């Protein structure tokens, strides 16, 4: 169920992204926690975050999370790799509810995948390397290599910015599109040459092209979808808090955007797998006022 009005259920899980990509996290949450009410904020007026400075990303992220706190959530999910990489660590202590990002769950899953493949003999020709495709800001932050190194210093992360992928996805280009295949062949060949054991889809848009990425890399490279991993972490954390919604289905989704509501409505189904209806408009000035 998707709603656009005031919430009448229990405390929701609140998600934030710079645009549409975080809806892949909402979709993953809906699969593992179908009874949970969700609220989603897409900062569509100020995207992309991936080309902005760390200070700007930090400021925008704080504003969006403070706005979501006004909806009385039980958890905040930063469903944006760039914001998770550049702002999350500094913002954890500012909020009275847990704040979960997409970066650490993805890094942990990648480490486990490479260890499993190397240790089990599945990838005898693989190197102890993890590939990463992401925005320019996420790559420049070095956050994924740091997260992997904390878990296993023997593994190395090789990252590459892929600035053409998000525009292609938002144009509606599919996995079998010849342009998509051509661009991915250029972006992904270095990971084939380096024999990585896993590739992190380090932008929440990228799972849309999972099939095309898998076709380019072959079966020896395990794809890590941070959206799926984050949903599992959220479920575990809420279980520890004894805050899971017991309903087996029927959780609502309420969407807010800072601009381009009609475009968001038109494209959202591609990410969420269902219609979202008209989102509620929130101006950037309203977000800035929340910070004051």
Secondary structure, DSSP 8 states (H G I E B T S, - for coil): --B-S---SS--EEEEESSSTTHHHHHHHHHH-TT--EEEEE-TTS---TTS-HHHHHHHHHHHHHHHHTT--SEEEE--HHHHHHTHHHHGGG-SSEEEESHHHHHHHHHHHHHHHHHTTTTTT--SEEEEEE-HHHHHHTHHHHHHHHH-TT-EEEEEE-HHHHHHHHTT--TT-HHHHHHHHHHHHHHHHHT-SEEEEESTTGGGGHHHHHHHH-TTSEEEEHHHHHHHHHHHHHHHHT-----SS---EEEEESS-HHHHHHHHHHHHSS---S-EE--HHHHHHHH-
